[in-house]
Amino acid sequence: MKILLSTVVVALALGFAPARADAIKAGDLKIETPWARATPKGAQVGAGYLTIENDGATADRLTGVSADFAEVQVHEMTMSHGVMQMREVAGGLEIPAHKSVTLKPSGYHLMFMKLQHPLVKGQTIKATLTFARAGQVSVDFPVMAVGSPGPGGRTGAMKGMKM
Ligand SMILES: [Cu+2]
């Protein structure tokens, strides 16, 4: 019975994930599966996630992100004295040559701060990513449910975490 149930849950999770859109390309970079988490009413912050793949032979760097509904920073999660904390990635997020970097819950994320409106499930938000080499890339982030683990359908390590 347990097995049956979890199969149903997985099927549901897959069924509700957005269709995988074509990757956005910018120079050597490929941006895949952007998504954001819905925020409760009155929340000041939200988070966005995506995968950035570098097909080139030279490292690139995500140096900034802007949006018209919030101030945006690139954050990393760190464990300090047994407590998960987040802080801005100093000097931008490196995307090594021939590697991909995934921003996901409990890891790197885009932090939308001073939200001017809540992030509503089913809507899409836009942000512009600036890379040192690839330049500016406009990305649409579909907003998924508050507790959503994202298009991959798994995180596990999120218990009790808000971001
Ligand atoms: Cu953060």
Residues whose N, C-alpha, C, O or C-beta is under 5 A from the ligand:
A	BS01	CU	H75 M86 M111
